[in-house]
Amino acid sequence: MIATKQEQKEKAIELLQTLDIYKPYINGFKSKEQKVCFYENFGGFWAYQEPFIADKIKEIETKHNCTIYAITHEFTEFGELYDFLVVPQYKEDWEYILQKADKGYYAFAYVWNTTDDYSSEFGDIGVISFGGGIKRVA
């Protein structure tokens, strides 16, 4: 069954709460503007303040009819990555989008490699939560 944008937003809020995200960031997402944060080493920043990130959110959401609820950013040996945590349009996929792991969670994400855009793809990433933010660890 295909979810409405409002249902996707409600699921995203639930996921942000599960990840124990800083309450003002959750409230920003709950707002009419639906503000998304990106996290660097657990520290959160508003995505709308970085136009290239805001543009990428719109591109992914429009192309895949999904909702982005959080983003991690890191530098790796294979490039600079932005990991867009996603609520997909199909409700039957929702049970798999955030799964508890030993020390954190596996989250469904669109991984954008800004160094090599051809290697950008959907998949699961490992994240941990600390101090109201998140960080990719796998």
MOUR-V170738 format. One record per residue. RES is the residue in three letters. D_FIRST is the distance of its C-alpha to the first C-alpha in Angstrom with 2 decimals. Layout:
{{RES/D_FIRST} {RES/D_FIRST}}
This chain:
{{MET/0.00} {ILE/3.80} {ALA/6.43} {THR/9.72} {LYS/12.89} {GLN/14.22} {GLU/11.54} {GLN/12.15} {LYS/15.81} {GLU/15.84} {LYS/14.45} {ALA/17.06} {ILE/19.74} {GLU/19.08} {LEU/19.50} {LEU/22.63} {GLN/24.03} {THR/23.47} {LEU/25.37} {ASP/28.07} {ILE/28.22} {TYR/31.14} {LYS/30.36} {PRO/31.54} {TYR/29.06} {ILE/26.18} {ASN/27.64} {GLY/27.82} {PHE/24.12} {LYS/23.53} {SER/25.82} {LYS/25.08} {GLU/26.01} {GLN/23.47} {LYS/26.17} {VAL/25.31} {CYS/28.02} {PHE/29.18} {TYR/31.21} {GLU/34.37} {ASN/35.76} {PHE/34.02} {GLY/35.34} {GLY/32.87} {PHE/33.28} {TRP/31.39} {ALA/29.67} {TYR/30.60} {GLN/34.22} {GLU/33.75} {PRO/32.80} {PHE/31.92} {ILE/29.33} {ALA/27.92} {ASP/27.80} {LYS/26.00} {ILE/23.30} {LYS/22.78} {GLU/22.89} {ILE/20.24} {GLU/17.83} {THR/18.42} {LYS/18.33} {HIS/15.18} {ASN/13.19} {CYS/13.51} {THR/15.69} {ILE/18.98} {TYR/20.40} {ALA/23.57} {ILE/25.76} {THR/28.55} {HIS/31.53} {GLU/34.05} {PHE/36.68} {THR/36.74} {GLU/39.03} {PHE/36.56} {GLY/35.97} {GLU/34.83} {LEU/31.18} {TYR/28.65} {ASP/25.58} {PHE/22.66} {LEU/20.42} {VAL/16.81} {VAL/13.53} {PRO/11.10} {GLN/8.29} {TYR/5.67} {LYS/5.73} {GLU/6.82} {ASP/9.60} {TRP/10.85} {GLU/13.29} {TYR/15.17} {ILE/15.68} {LEU/18.78} {GLN/20.74} {LYS/24.19} {ALA/27.04} {ASP/30.77} {LYS/31.84} {GLY/28.71} {TYR/25.09} {TYR/23.16} {ALA/20.87} {PHE/18.43} {ALA/20.22} {TYR/21.23} {VAL/24.95} {TRP/27.18} {ASN/30.65} {THR/32.83} {THR/35.72} {ASP/33.98} {ASP/30.93} {TYR/30.39} {SER/29.52} {SER/26.63} {GLU/23.33} {PHE/20.21} {GLY/20.92} {ASP/21.79} {ILE/24.84} {GLY/26.95} {VAL/27.63} {ILE/29.95} {SER/30.31} {PHE/33.74} {GLY/35.33} {GLY/32.21} {GLY/31.21} {ILE/29.69} {LYS/31.08} {ARG/29.89} {VAL/31.90} {ALA/30.37}}
